[in-house]
Amino acid sequence: MAARLPSPAETTSGPSAPSGLTGLTGPPGQGSRPRVPLFVWCLGIVFLAMSLFGSHDKTVDGSAKPGTAAAPASSPGAHAPGKAGKPLPHSRPTRLLIPKIDVDAPFTALAIGSSGRLQPPPAGDTNLVGWYAKGVSPGEAGTAIIAGHVDTATSAAVFAGLSDLEKGDKFKVKRADGRTATFVVDSAETFEKDDFPDKRVYADTPNAQVRLITCAGDYDHSAKDYTENLVVFAHLV
């Protein structure tokens, strides 16, 4: 089961945020949803699933930490990409480039909070993506996780157009080691949060894959969250 990210009240302190969020959660032209409070972090990514498939924590050189285990690529529902490129060493990502949807965004490191959920990128920057920094890096063998907001309190955000990506589309990740990892999209799929395919999304892989994740669907005012997650599956070429 997928669960939403904690609100700032659960992770930060400070004055309450204004309401009046306007943004997109699907194809452009779907319209806006006024009066959605800023404390709704539209990612809803389940990282409790990490405990099911083993830790993805890496040492500096990219090898698994002693005592950790990763799920095999043959895990039920694991995504099978096309021909994959040779994996790269572990290296921090610095910039995400998706020409089709005009994304040119820097990265920030994300961590899992005490609740077991991935903490969200700062909401004040609409052009920012996050990556799970204790997991594999984009381009490294395994499943790298990149998350971004679909909207904020002021406007559409970095992943507002993510649903436009289709099989065969390419995007790039610039890395701190000076290399650029190029990925091709295998699929872009939307899942109900109460039926989120944890194993398929998070299972470890022998080749280099990436998941781009954001929120989608309708906004549920009673749950103060979006009803779906959009996941783009991609592999290194």
LINGI-V341639 format. One record per residue. N is the residue number from 1. RES is the residue in one letter. PHI is phi in degrees with one decimal (* if undefined). NEAR is the number of other ideal C-beta (glycine too) atoms within 10 Angstrom. D_LAST is the distance of its C-alpha to the last C-alpha in Angstrom with 1 decimal. Layout:
n/res/phi/near/d_last
N/RES/PHI/NEAR/D_LAST
N/RES/PHI/NEAR/D_LAST
This chain:
n/res/phi/near/d_last
1/M/*/11/31.3
2/A/-93.7/20/29.7
3/A/-131.9/17/31.8
4/R/-75.7/22/31.9
5/L/-71.5/24/31.5
6/P/-69.4/19/34.8
7/S/-78.3/17/36.7
8/P/-55.7/17/37.6
9/A/-63.4/11/41.0
10/E/-90.5/14/39.3
11/T/-123.9/15/37.3
12/T/-139.2/11/39.1
13/S/-118.4/6/42.5
14/G/138.4/7/44.0
15/P/-67.9/5/45.5
16/S/-66.6/10/44.4
17/A/-87.3/18/41.9
18/P/-72.7/10/43.0
19/S/-94.1/13/42.2
20/G/106.6/12/41.2
21/L/-68.3/25/37.5
22/T/-128.2/16/36.2
23/G/-171.3/22/32.6
24/L/-109.5/22/30.3
25/T/-126.9/25/29.0
26/G/-160.1/18/27.6
27/P/-56.4/9/27.2
28/P/-53.0/12/29.0
29/G/98.3/6/32.7
30/Q/-71.4/11/33.1
31/G/105.7/11/35.5
32/S/-109.9/13/36.2
33/R/-121.1/16/37.8
34/P/-70.6/9/40.6
35/R/65.2/10/42.1
36/V/-89.1/21/39.1
37/P/-66.1/15/39.8
38/L/-62.7/18/37.4
39/F/-72.5/18/37.5
40/V/-81.8/26/35.3
41/W/-92.9/27/31.8
42/C/-88.2/27/29.6
43/L/-128.8/25/26.8
44/G/58.5/27/28.5
45/I/-93.5/30/25.9
46/V/-90.5/21/27.2
47/F/-104.9/23/26.6
48/L/-62.1/16/29.5
49/A/-63.3/18/27.1
50/M/-57.7/21/25.8
51/S/-69.4/9/29.0
52/L/-77.9/13/28.4
53/F/-111.3/19/25.1
54/G/95.9/16/25.9
55/S/-71.5/16/25.2
56/H/-101.6/22/21.8
57/D/-60.7/15/23.7
58/K/-124.6/19/22.4
59/T/-82.2/10/24.3
60/V/-59.1/6/23.6
61/D/-86.2/7/21.7
62/G/93.1/16/19.5
63/S/-79.9/10/21.5
64/A/-67.9/17/23.1
65/K/-67.0/11/26.6
66/P/-56.2/6/29.4
67/G/86.2/7/30.6
68/T/-99.2/12/27.6
69/A/-137.7/10/25.8
70/A/-112.3/19/22.7
71/A/-70.0/19/22.5
72/P/-69.4/13/21.0
73/A/-63.1/16/18.0
74/S/-86.5/10/20.6
75/S/-55.2/17/22.4
76/P/-54.0/9/23.9
77/G/83.7/10/21.8
78/A/-60.1/19/18.5
79/H/-77.3/22/15.6
80/A/-108.5/12/13.8
81/P/-82.0/19/10.3
82/G/-75.6/10/9.0
83/K/-56.4/8/7.4
84/A/-103.7/17/5.2
85/G/-80.3/15/4.1
86/K/-69.7/10/7.6
87/P/-59.8/19/9.1
88/L/-101.6/20/11.0
89/P/-67.2/13/14.7
90/H/-65.0/20/16.4
91/S/-161.1/19/17.0
92/R/-63.0/13/18.5
93/P/-75.6/24/16.6
94/T/-117.0/14/18.7
95/R/-155.8/15/17.6
96/L/-107.3/24/15.7
97/L/-122.5/15/15.1
98/I/-125.1/25/14.9
99/P/-56.3/11/16.5
100/K/-59.5/13/17.5
101/I/-115.2/16/19.8
102/D/58.8/10/20.8
103/V/-95.1/21/19.5
104/D/-143.4/12/19.7
105/A/-131.6/21/20.9
106/P/-77.9/14/21.5
107/F/-102.6/24/21.0
108/T/-128.3/13/23.9
109/A/-77.9/13/24.0
110/L/-116.0/23/25.2
111/A/-130.0/11/27.3
112/I/-89.7/17/29.0
113/G/-79.6/15/32.7
114/S/-63.8/9/35.8
115/S/-78.0/14/35.5
116/G/90.1/14/32.2
117/R/-106.4/21/30.3
118/L/-68.3/26/27.6
119/Q/-71.8/22/29.4
120/P/-80.8/23/28.4
121/P/-63.7/23/27.4
122/P/-55.2/12/30.5
123/A/-80.7/21/31.7
124/G/-75.2/11/33.3
125/D/-111.2/15/30.1
126/T/-77.0/18/28.5
127/N/-118.0/12/25.5
128/L/-149.3/18/24.2
129/V/-119.0/26/21.5
130/G/-120.4/26/21.8
131/W/-132.1/24/19.8
132/Y/-73.8/24/21.3
133/A/-71.1/17/22.0
134/K/-94.0/15/23.3
135/G/-100.4/22/20.1
136/V/-74.2/26/16.8
137/S/-90.0/26/15.2
138/P/-58.4/28/11.9
139/G/105.7/27/9.2
140/E/-82.3/22/11.9
141/A/-59.1/21/12.2
142/G/123.4/26/13.9
143/T/-107.3/26/14.3
144/A/-89.9/26/14.6
145/I/-110.7/25/17.2
146/I/-122.6/25/17.5
147/A/-124.2/26/20.8
148/G/-154.2/27/22.7
149/H/-73.4/26/26.1
150/V/-89.7/23/26.5
151/D/-158.5/27/29.9
152/T/-133.7/22/32.5
153/A/-70.3/20/36.3
154/T/-113.4/15/36.1
155/S/-168.6/13/33.2
156/A/-60.8/19/29.9
157/A/-113.2/25/27.3
158/V/-57.1/28/23.7
159/F/-103.3/30/22.3
160/A/-61.3/24/25.0
161/G/-100.3/18/22.7
162/L/-59.5/23/20.0
163/S/-68.1/22/21.4
164/D/-79.2/14/20.5
165/L/-70.7/22/16.8
166/E/-132.3/11/16.0
167/K/-53.9/12/13.5
168/G/98.4/9/11.1
169/D/-67.0/17/11.7
170/K/-116.8/15/9.3
171/F/-145.3/23/10.4
172/K/-129.5/16/10.2
173/V/-124.7/27/11.9
174/K/-81.2/19/14.1
175/R/-124.9/22/15.4
176/A/-66.4/12/18.8
177/D/-82.9/14/17.9
178/G/89.9/8/17.0
179/R/-88.0/12/13.3
180/T/-119.2/14/11.0
181/A/-94.4/23/7.9
182/T/-105.9/14/5.9
183/F/-120.5/28/5.6
184/V/-118.2/18/6.7
185/V/-75.1/21/10.1
186/D/-92.0/18/11.4
187/S/-166.9/13/14.9
188/A/-128.3/19/17.4
189/E/-132.8/16/20.5
190/T/-112.1/14/23.8
191/F/-129.3/18/25.9
192/E/-63.1/13/29.5
193/K/-66.1/22/30.0
194/D/-88.4/10/32.5
195/D/-139.7/9/30.2
196/F/-76.1/20/27.0
197/P/-81.5/17/24.7
198/D/-50.3/17/24.4
199/K/-62.8/15/23.0
200/R/-65.9/17/20.3
201/V/-78.4/23/19.2
202/Y/-102.7/25/19.8
203/A/-57.4/25/19.6
204/D/-69.2/22/17.7
205/T/-137.3/24/14.8
206/P/-76.7/13/14.0
207/N/-104.7/17/10.2
208/A/-88.7/26/8.8
209/Q/-128.6/28/9.6
210/V/-135.6/28/11.5
211/R/-119.1/19/14.7
212/L/-97.6/26/16.3
213/I/-130.8/22/19.9
214/T/-150.4/29/23.1
215/C/-93.3/30/26.4
216/A/-155.0/26/27.4
217/G/80.7/19/30.4
218/D/-86.0/12/34.0
219/Y/-92.7/19/35.7
220/D/-93.7/13/38.1
221/H/-66.3/12/41.0
222/S/-71.0/5/42.6
223/A/-87.6/11/39.5
224/K/53.9/14/38.5
225/D/-160.3/22/34.9
226/Y/-81.2/26/32.5
227/T/-87.4/17/32.5
228/E/-136.9/22/28.8
229/N/-117.7/26/25.3
230/L/-100.9/22/22.3
231/V/-124.0/23/19.0
232/V/-100.0/24/15.6
233/F/-94.4/21/13.2
234/A/-148.0/27/9.4
235/H/-133.7/20/6.5
236/L/-69.9/23/3.8
237/V/-123.0/15/0.0
